[in-house]
Amino acid sequence: ALPVTLVRFDARCRNQQIQLDWRTAAEQQVSHFDLQYSSDSKSWENVGRVPFQKDVHQYSFSKAGLAMGYYRLVSVDVDGRQQSFRAQYASCTLTQDQVYVYPNPVTDILTLESSLTAAAIWTCGCIRLRAYS
């Protein structure tokens, strides 16, 4: 039998931040739950950890600064074995002048999401390199 029977896993925007909620029906030998993020649903990074609690079947996780993208739940058993569940996409509607830049840290590709209709790139010396509209 698998260590966790998952009833549901939801990723949604609440108060302009991503909130992850899940409910389990049964857990066996579970150590904790890892929450993972991906901008492309291929490369995953841990963004949080929630410890297993006996007789608790409803869990929630939110953290300021989580980006729009794919989130998945991973249960980790006491032996270190992992069970990944289907990913969910979550995004918050941008309010005026909000800008989201991710992932952090950046390796080779930076994603910028904004409700702004125009933008410009400036150097530290106040020289405009490029304008977008």
OpenMM code with the backbone's topology and positions (N, CA, C; nanometers):
from openmm import Vec3, app, unit

residues = "ALA LEU PRO VAL THR LEU VAL ARG PHE ASP ALA ARG CYS ARG ASN GLN GLN ILE GLN LEU ASP TRP ARG THR ALA ALA GLU GLN GLN VAL SER HIS PHE ASP LEU GLN TYR SER SER ASP SER LYS SER TRP GLU ASN VAL GLY ARG VAL PRO PHE GLN LYS ASP VAL HIS GLN TYR SER PHE SER LYS ALA GLY LEU ALA MET GLY TYR TYR ARG LEU VAL SER VAL ASP VAL ASP GLY ARG GLN GLN SER PHE ARG ALA GLN TYR ALA SER CYS THR LEU THR GLN ASP GLN VAL TYR VAL TYR PRO ASN PRO VAL THR ASP ILE LEU THR LEU GLU SER SER LEU THR ALA ALA ALA ILE TRP THR CYS GLY CYS ILE ARG LEU ARG ALA TYR SER".split()
positions = [
    Vec3(0.0841, -0.1196, 0.0000),
    Vec3(0.0000, 0.0000, 0.0000),
    Vec3(0.0874, 0.1243, 0.0000),
    Vec3(0.0399, 0.2270, -0.0676),
    Vec3(0.1120, 0.3537, -0.0689),
    Vec3(0.0984, 0.4210, 0.0671),
    Vec3(0.2008, 0.4994, 0.1066),
    Vec3(0.1977, 0.5616, 0.2387),
    Vec3(0.0853, 0.6633, 0.2582),
    Vec3(0.0397, 0.7292, 0.1494),
    Vec3(-0.0625, 0.8332, 0.1628),
    Vec3(-0.1740, 0.8098, 0.0618),
    Vec3(-0.2971, 0.8197, 0.1091),
    Vec3(-0.4126, 0.8238, 0.0206),
    Vec3(-0.4585, 0.9687, 0.0172),
    Vec3(-0.4406, 1.0333, -0.0975),
    Vec3(-0.4731, 1.1751, -0.1123),
    Vec3(-0.6167, 1.1903, -0.1603),
    Vec3(-0.6950, 1.2701, -0.0889),
    Vec3(-0.8329, 1.2983, -0.1275),
    Vec3(-0.8356, 1.4136, -0.2269),
    Vec3(-0.7602, 1.5209, -0.1965),
    Vec3(-0.7532, 1.6347, -0.2879),
    Vec3(-0.6281, 1.7165, -0.2606),
    Vec3(-0.5858, 1.7909, -0.3626),
    Vec3(-0.4752, 1.8857, -0.3516),
    Vec3(-0.5110, 2.0056, -0.4374),
    Vec3(-0.5169, 2.1242, -0.3766),
    Vec3(-0.5556, 2.2462, -0.4467),
    Vec3(-0.4467, 2.3511, -0.4331),
    Vec3(-0.4220, 2.4212, -0.5413),
    Vec3(-0.3315, 2.5365, -0.5414),
    Vec3(-0.4135, 2.6537, -0.5927),
    Vec3(-0.4180, 2.7636, -0.5144),
    Vec3(-0.5007, 2.8775, -0.5545),
    Vec3(-0.4441, 3.0066, -0.4992),
    Vec3(-0.4976, 3.1149, -0.5480),
    Vec3(-0.4568, 3.2469, -0.5006),
    Vec3(-0.5501, 3.2898, -0.3879),
    Vec3(-0.4910, 3.3313, -0.2787),
    Vec3(-0.5684, 3.3849, -0.1667),
    Vec3(-0.4911, 3.5022, -0.1087),
    Vec3(-0.5547, 3.6174, -0.1021),
    Vec3(-0.4909, 3.7394, -0.0505),
    Vec3(-0.3605, 3.7698, -0.1240),
    Vec3(-0.3626, 3.7550, -0.2563),
    Vec3(-0.2480, 3.7840, -0.3432),
    Vec3(-0.1260, 3.6984, -0.3128),
    Vec3(-0.1474, 3.5780, -0.2592),
    Vec3(-0.0374, 3.4824, -0.2484),
    Vec3(-0.0906, 3.3420, -0.2747),
    Vec3(-0.0019, 3.2555, -0.3189),
    Vec3(-0.0403, 3.1185, -0.3522),
    Vec3(-0.0614, 3.0399, -0.2237),
    Vec3(-0.1753, 2.9711, -0.2154),
    Vec3(-0.2043, 2.8857, -0.1003),
    Vec3(-0.2239, 2.7433, -0.1496),
    Vec3(-0.1635, 2.6490, -0.0802),
    Vec3(-0.1729, 2.5074, -0.1138),
    Vec3(-0.2485, 2.4368, -0.0015),
    Vec3(-0.3547, 2.3647, -0.0373),
    Vec3(-0.4360, 2.2919, 0.0600),
    Vec3(-0.4484, 2.1478, 0.0143),
    Vec3(-0.4429, 2.0541, 0.1083),
    Vec3(-0.4632, 1.9146, 0.0726),
    Vec3(-0.5284, 1.8398, 0.1869),
    Vec3(-0.5947, 1.7311, 0.1488),
    Vec3(-0.6643, 1.6459, 0.2454),
    Vec3(-0.6266, 1.5018, 0.2157),
    Vec3(-0.5982, 1.4289, 0.3218),
    Vec3(-0.5629, 1.2879, 0.3084),
    Vec3(-0.6706, 1.2018, 0.3739),
    Vec3(-0.6806, 1.0773, 0.3278),
    Vec3(-0.7735, 0.9826, 0.3886),
    Vec3(-0.6994, 0.8879, 0.4815),
    Vec3(-0.5743, 0.8589, 0.4480),
    Vec3(-0.4950, 0.7664, 0.5298),
    Vec3(-0.3473, 0.7931, 0.5060),
    Vec3(-0.2687, 0.7778, 0.6105),
    Vec3(-0.1235, 0.7923, 0.6003),
    Vec3(-0.0586, 0.6766, 0.6757),
    Vec3(0.0484, 0.6226, 0.6187),
    Vec3(0.1248, 0.5166, 0.6847),
    Vec3(0.2723, 0.5513, 0.6783),
    Vec3(0.3366, 0.5567, 0.7928),
    Vec3(0.4814, 0.5785, 0.8007),
    Vec3(0.5265, 0.7083, 0.7335),
    Vec3(0.4447, 0.8137, 0.7405),
    Vec3(0.4790, 0.9407, 0.6768),
    Vec3(0.5642, 1.0246, 0.7715),
    Vec3(0.6712, 1.0816, 0.7193),
    Vec3(0.7568, 1.1720, 0.7962),
    Vec3(0.7097, 1.3163, 0.7800),
    Vec3(0.6902, 1.3588, 0.6536),
    Vec3(0.6517, 1.4969, 0.6256),
    Vec3(0.6033, 1.5085, 0.4815),
    Vec3(0.5560, 1.6280, 0.4484),
    Vec3(0.5147, 1.6606, 0.3125),
    Vec3(0.6042, 1.7725, 0.2617),
    Vec3(0.6568, 1.7571, 0.1405),
    Vec3(0.7311, 1.8640, 0.0743),
    Vec3(0.6397, 1.9276, -0.0291),
    Vec3(0.6488, 2.0597, -0.0417),
    Vec3(0.5772, 2.1337, -0.1441),
    Vec3(0.6793, 2.1797, -0.2449),
    Vec3(0.6526, 2.1532, -0.3727),
    Vec3(0.7484, 2.1850, -0.4781),
    Vec3(0.6867, 2.2788, -0.5811),
    Vec3(0.7738, 2.3607, -0.6431),
    Vec3(0.7338, 2.4589, -0.7438),
    Vec3(0.8103, 2.4344, -0.8732),
    Vec3(0.7437, 2.4614, -0.9852),
    Vec3(0.8078, 2.4560, -1.1161),
    Vec3(0.7423, 2.5590, -1.2074),
    Vec3(0.8234, 2.6269, -1.2860),
    Vec3(0.7676, 2.7201, -1.3843),
    Vec3(0.7300, 2.6472, -1.5130),
    Vec3(0.7869, 2.5270, -1.5347),
    Vec3(0.7626, 2.4539, -1.6592),
    Vec3(0.7057, 2.3132, -1.6386),
    Vec3(0.6774, 2.2742, -1.5178),
    Vec3(0.6281, 2.1416, -1.4771),
    Vec3(0.7263, 2.0289, -1.5083),
    Vec3(0.8551, 2.0639, -1.5252),
    Vec3(0.9589, 1.9631, -1.5501),
    Vec3(1.0673, 1.9660, -1.4427),
    Vec3(1.1186, 2.0839, -1.4126),
    Vec3(1.2227, 2.1004, -1.3107),
    Vec3(1.1565, 2.1509, -1.1831),
    Vec3(1.1755, 2.0781, -1.0737),
    Vec3(1.1063, 2.1085, -0.9485),
    Vec3(1.2039, 2.1522, -0.8409),
    Vec3(1.1581, 2.2462, -0.7559),
    Vec3(1.2367, 2.2887, -0.6408),
    Vec3(1.1458, 2.2920, -0.5180),
    Vec3(1.2009, 2.2537, -0.4030),
    Vec3(1.1243, 2.2576, -0.2789),
    Vec3(1.1038, 2.4021, -0.2355),
    Vec3(0.9790, 2.4351, -0.1988),
    Vec3(0.9491, 2.5691, -0.1482),
    Vec3(0.8961, 2.5647, -0.0052),
    Vec3(0.8712, 2.4449, 0.0452),
    Vec3(0.8220, 2.4344, 0.1819),
    Vec3(0.8123, 2.2914, 0.2282),
    Vec3(0.7976, 2.2774, 0.3595),
    Vec3(0.7856, 2.1452, 0.4215),
    Vec3(0.6849, 2.1553, 0.5350),
    Vec3(0.5960, 2.0569, 0.5413),
    Vec3(0.4964, 2.0507, 0.6480),
    Vec3(0.5122, 1.9156, 0.7166),
    Vec3(0.5343, 1.9150, 0.8489),
    Vec3(0.5507, 1.7878, 0.9190),
    Vec3(0.4197, 1.7096, 0.9245),
    Vec3(0.4309, 1.5783, 0.9231),
    Vec3(0.3155, 1.4908, 0.9397),
    Vec3(0.2627, 1.5069, 1.0818),
    Vec3(0.1299, 1.5099, 1.0949),
    Vec3(0.0670, 1.5172, 1.2266),
    Vec3(-0.0341, 1.4042, 1.2380),
    Vec3(-0.0170, 1.3231, 1.3398),
    Vec3(-0.1073, 1.2097, 1.3610),
    Vec3(-0.2504, 1.2601, 1.3812),
    Vec3(-0.3445, 1.1916, 1.3213),
    Vec3(-0.4875, 1.2213, 1.3313),
    Vec3(-0.5268, 1.3556, 1.2702),
    Vec3(-0.4400, 1.4139, 1.1887),
    Vec3(-0.4739, 1.5356, 1.1147),
    Vec3(-0.4775, 1.4978, 0.9670),
    Vec3(-0.5879, 1.5283, 0.9019),
    Vec3(-0.6002, 1.4914, 0.7607),
    Vec3(-0.6150, 1.6132, 0.6699),
    Vec3(-0.6206, 1.7324, 0.7273),
    Vec3(-0.6364, 1.8559, 0.6506),
    Vec3(-0.5109, 1.9404, 0.6710),
    Vec3(-0.4431, 1.9760, 0.5617),
    Vec3(-0.3191, 2.0524, 0.5691),
    Vec3(-0.3282, 2.1756, 0.4800),
    Vec3(-0.2483, 2.2769, 0.5140),
    Vec3(-0.2453, 2.3998, 0.4365),
    Vec3(-0.1053, 2.4594, 0.4429),
    Vec3(-0.0649, 2.5258, 0.3333),
    Vec3(0.0663, 2.5899, 0.3284),
    Vec3(0.0571, 2.7133, 0.2405),
    Vec3(0.1104, 2.8233, 0.2889),
    Vec3(0.1248, 2.9428, 0.2060),
    Vec3(0.2492, 3.0161, 0.2524),
    Vec3(0.3069, 3.0897, 0.1614),
    Vec3(0.4301, 3.1621, 0.1913),
    Vec3(0.4356, 3.2817, 0.0984),
    Vec3(0.4673, 3.3970, 0.1534),
    Vec3(0.4775, 3.5173, 0.0710),
    Vec3(0.5864, 3.4989, -0.0336),
    Vec3(0.5611, 3.5498, -0.1528),
    Vec3(0.6620, 3.5474, -0.2579),
    Vec3(0.6588, 3.4260, -0.3481),
    Vec3(0.5650, 3.3343, -0.3275),
    Vec3(0.5561, 3.2199, -0.4182),
    Vec3(0.5078, 3.2679, -0.5543),
    Vec3(0.5702, 3.2184, -0.6585),
    Vec3(0.5416, 3.2640, -0.7948),
    Vec3(0.4240, 3.1884, -0.8557),
    Vec3(0.3716, 3.2456, -0.9648),
    Vec3(0.2712, 3.1762, -1.0436),
    Vec3(0.3388, 3.0599, -1.1136),
    Vec3(0.2740, 2.9461, -1.1155),
    Vec3(0.3318, 2.8306, -1.1821),
    Vec3(0.2700, 2.7025, -1.1310),
    Vec3(0.3444, 2.5947, -1.1449),
    Vec3(0.2972, 2.4622, -1.1072),
    Vec3(0.3449, 2.4276, -0.9666),
    Vec3(0.2552, 2.3646, -0.8907),
    Vec3(0.2874, 2.3213, -0.7545),
    Vec3(0.2485, 2.1753, -0.7416),
    Vec3(0.3311, 2.1010, -0.6687),
    Vec3(0.2949, 1.9624, -0.6429),
    Vec3(0.3287, 1.9268, -0.4989),
    Vec3(0.2591, 1.8254, -0.4524),
    Vec3(0.2750, 1.7730, -0.3179),
    Vec3(0.3555, 1.6444, -0.3264),
    Vec3(0.4516, 1.6300, -0.2355),
    Vec3(0.5329, 1.5088, -0.2281),
    Vec3(0.5287, 1.4602, -0.0841),
    Vec3(0.4817, 1.3367, -0.0630),
    Vec3(0.4879, 1.2806, 0.0722),
    Vec3(0.6196, 1.2050, 0.0847),
    Vec3(0.6828, 1.2189, 0.1999),
    Vec3(0.8103, 1.1529, 0.2265),
    Vec3(0.7894, 1.0627, 0.3469),
    Vec3(0.8187, 0.9323, 0.3304),
    Vec3(0.7979, 0.8411, 0.4425),
    Vec3(0.9211, 0.8373, 0.5329),
    Vec3(0.9100, 0.7649, 0.6432),
    Vec3(1.0168, 0.7630, 0.7434),
    Vec3(1.1457, 0.7017, 0.6900),
    Vec3(1.1383, 0.6252, 0.5809),
    Vec3(1.2576, 0.5664, 0.5184),
    Vec3(1.3144, 0.6552, 0.4080),
    Vec3(1.2533, 0.7720, 0.3853),
    Vec3(1.3021, 0.8633, 0.2824),
    Vec3(1.2410, 0.8424, 0.1455),
    Vec3(1.1561, 0.7426, 0.1298),
    Vec3(1.0909, 0.7206, 0.0004),
    Vec3(0.9883, 0.8298, -0.0247),
    Vec3(0.9759, 0.8691, -0.1521),
    Vec3(0.8877, 0.9799, -0.1880),
    Vec3(0.7740, 0.9344, -0.2779),
    Vec3(0.6604, 0.9989, -0.2598),
    Vec3(0.5428, 0.9756, -0.3430),
    Vec3(0.4949, 1.1115, -0.3924),
    Vec3(0.5029, 1.1354, -0.5239),
    Vec3(0.4612, 1.2635, -0.5819),
    Vec3(0.3180, 1.2539, -0.6315),
    Vec3(0.2457, 1.3635, -0.6174),
    Vec3(0.1082, 1.3698, -0.6638),
    Vec3(0.0979, 1.4668, -0.7808),
    Vec3(-0.0123, 1.4596, -0.8524),
    Vec3(-0.0338, 1.5408, -0.9722),
    Vec3(-0.0214, 1.6895, -0.9409),
    Vec3(0.0478, 1.7604, -1.0267),
    Vec3(0.0723, 1.9036, -1.0074),
    Vec3(-0.0531, 1.9854, -1.0378),
    Vec3(-0.0615, 2.1008, -0.9743),
    Vec3(-0.1692, 2.1968, -0.9960),
    Vec3(-0.1072, 2.3304, -1.0362),
    Vec3(-0.1735, 2.4024, -1.1252),
    Vec3(-0.1256, 2.5348, -1.1653),
    Vec3(-0.1979, 2.6399, -1.0823),
    Vec3(-0.1234, 2.7396, -1.0363),
    Vec3(-0.1841, 2.8490, -0.9600),
    Vec3(-0.1274, 2.9816, -1.0065),
    Vec3(-0.2130, 3.0826, -1.0094),
    Vec3(-0.1707, 3.2157, -1.0491),
    Vec3(-0.2618, 3.3166, -0.9820),
    Vec3(-0.2056, 3.4281, -0.9447),
    Vec3(-0.2826, 3.5375, -0.8857),
    Vec3(-0.2998, 3.6461, -0.9908),
    Vec3(-0.4164, 3.7079, -0.9927),
    Vec3(-0.4387, 3.8203, -1.0821),
    Vec3(-0.3562, 3.9373, -1.0316),
    Vec3(-0.2793, 3.9933, -1.1198),
    Vec3(-0.1935, 4.1046, -1.0809),
    Vec3(-0.2759, 4.2312, -1.0629),
    Vec3(-0.2490, 4.3021, -0.9554),
    Vec3(-0.3094, 4.4329, -0.9383),
    Vec3(-0.2175, 4.5349, -1.0028),
    Vec3(-0.2620, 4.6559, -1.0141),
    Vec3(-0.1851, 4.7584, -1.0836),
    Vec3(-0.0442, 4.7708, -1.0251),
    Vec3(0.0528, 4.7787, -1.1143),
    Vec3(0.1939, 4.8011, -1.0810),
    Vec3(0.2623, 4.6840, -1.0103),
    Vec3(0.2020, 4.5664, -1.0082),
    Vec3(0.2701, 4.4518, -0.9492),
    Vec3(0.3574, 4.3846, -1.0537),
    Vec3(0.4726, 4.3385, -1.0104),
    Vec3(0.5654, 4.2679, -1.0978),
    Vec3(0.6137, 4.1436, -1.0244),
    Vec3(0.6088, 4.0284, -1.0912),
    Vec3(0.6613, 3.9038, -1.0365),
    Vec3(0.7795, 3.8602, -1.1215),
    Vec3(0.8900, 3.8301, -1.0566),
    Vec3(1.0110, 3.7842, -1.1238),
    Vec3(1.0480, 3.6504, -1.0617),
    Vec3(1.0665, 3.5479, -1.1437),
    Vec3(1.1031, 3.4162, -1.0929),
    Vec3(1.1745, 3.3380, -1.2007),
    Vec3(1.2433, 3.2286, -1.1707),
    Vec3(1.2667, 3.1721, -1.0370),
    Vec3(1.3741, 3.2500, -0.9624),
    Vec3(1.3855, 3.2244, -0.8366),
    Vec3(1.4877, 3.2868, -0.7540),
    Vec3(1.5576, 3.1756, -0.6766),
    Vec3(1.6829, 3.1524, -0.6971),
    Vec3(1.7749, 3.2279, -0.7814),
    Vec3(1.7586, 3.1913, -0.9293),
    Vec3(1.8047, 3.2791, -1.0155),
    Vec3(1.7978, 3.2596, -1.1602),
    Vec3(1.9243, 3.1889, -1.2063),
    Vec3(1.9082, 3.0918, -1.2957),
    Vec3(2.0255, 3.0264, -1.3547),
    Vec3(2.0488, 3.0777, -1.4963),
    Vec3(1.9534, 3.0531, -1.5871),
    Vec3(1.9737, 3.0998, -1.7242),
    Vec3(1.8530, 3.1714, -1.7838),
    Vec3(1.7327, 3.1453, -1.7336),
    Vec3(1.6131, 3.2103, -1.7863),
    Vec3(1.5376, 3.2771, -1.6721),
    Vec3(1.5064, 3.4041, -1.6903),
    Vec3(1.4313, 3.4825, -1.5931),
    Vec3(1.2924, 3.5084, -1.6497),
    Vec3(1.1885, 3.4849, -1.5707),
    Vec3(1.0519, 3.5125, -1.6129),
    Vec3(1.0005, 3.6327, -1.5361),
    Vec3(0.9408, 3.7264, -1.6081),
    Vec3(0.8848, 3.8468, -1.5486),
    Vec3(0.7383, 3.8536, -1.5873),
    Vec3(0.6486, 3.8607, -1.4883),
    Vec3(0.5054, 3.8739, -1.5142),
    Vec3(0.4586, 4.0039, -1.4517),
    Vec3(0.3783, 4.0792, -1.5271),
    Vec3(0.3355, 4.2099, -1.4788),
    Vec3(0.2044, 4.2499, -1.5435),
    Vec3(0.1297, 4.3330, -1.4732),
    Vec3(0.0082, 4.3906, -1.5302),
    Vec3(0.0386, 4.5210, -1.6036),
    Vec3(0.1616, 4.5654, -1.5987),
    Vec3(0.2014, 4.6892, -1.6658),
    Vec3(0.1972, 4.6704, -1.8174),
    Vec3(0.1647, 4.7752, -1.8895),
    Vec3(0.1569, 4.7663, -2.0353),
    Vec3(0.2839, 4.8131, -2.1037),
    Vec3(0.3759, 4.8716, -2.0295),
    Vec3(0.5038, 4.9155, -2.0858),
    Vec3(0.6115, 4.8985, -1.9798),
    Vec3(0.7345, 4.8747, -2.0246),
    Vec3(0.8456, 4.8571, -1.9312),
    Vec3(0.9745, 4.8965, -2.0007),
    Vec3(1.0768, 4.9205, -1.9215),
    Vec3(1.2089, 4.9534, -1.9752),
    Vec3(1.3146, 4.8902, -1.8871),
    Vec3(1.4282, 4.8585, -1.9471),
    Vec3(1.5422, 4.8042, -1.8737),
    Vec3(1.6469, 4.9136, -1.8637),
    Vec3(1.6897, 4.9410, -1.7412),
    Vec3(1.7875, 5.0465, -1.7140),
    Vec3(1.9095, 4.9858, -1.6471),
    Vec3(2.0251, 5.0425, -1.6718),
    Vec3(2.1466, 5.0011, -1.6011),
    Vec3(2.1553, 5.0775, -1.4700),
    Vec3(2.2471, 5.0369, -1.3850),
    Vec3(2.2680, 5.1079, -1.2583),
    Vec3(2.3135, 5.2516, -1.2822),
    Vec3(2.3725, 5.2797, -1.3972),
    Vec3(2.4175, 5.4144, -1.4309),
    Vec3(2.3099, 5.4983, -1.4967),
    Vec3(2.1831, 5.4556, -1.4852),
    Vec3(2.0675, 5.5293, -1.5389),
    Vec3(2.0696, 5.5415, -1.6915),
    Vec3(2.1169, 5.4399, -1.7584),
    Vec3(2.1150, 5.4357, -1.9047),
    Vec3(2.0077, 5.3353, -1.9465),
    Vec3(1.9121, 5.3803, -2.0283),
    Vec3(1.8063, 5.2900, -2.0731),
    Vec3(1.8603, 5.2000, -2.1829),
    Vec3(1.8513, 5.0688, -2.1589),
    Vec3(1.8990, 4.9714, -2.2567),
    Vec3(1.7911, 4.9342, -2.3575),
    Vec3(1.6680, 4.9175, -2.3097),
    Vec3(1.5615, 4.8706, -2.3973),
    Vec3(1.4262, 4.9114, -2.3402),
    Vec3(1.3327, 4.9419, -2.4281),
    Vec3(1.1966, 4.9762, -2.3862),
    Vec3(1.0993, 4.8791, -2.4515),
    Vec3(0.9956, 4.8426, -2.3787),
    Vec3(0.8920, 4.7514, -2.4281),
    Vec3(0.7571, 4.8191, -2.4107),
    Vec3(0.6701, 4.7988, -2.5091),
    Vec3(0.5345, 4.8525, -2.4937),
    Vec3(0.4342, 4.7607, -2.5604),
] * unit.nanometer
topology = app.Topology()
chain = topology.addChain("A")
for resn in residues:
    res = topology.addResidue(resn, chain)
    for name in ("N", "CA", "C"):
        topology.addAtom(name, app.Element.getBySymbol(name[0]), res)
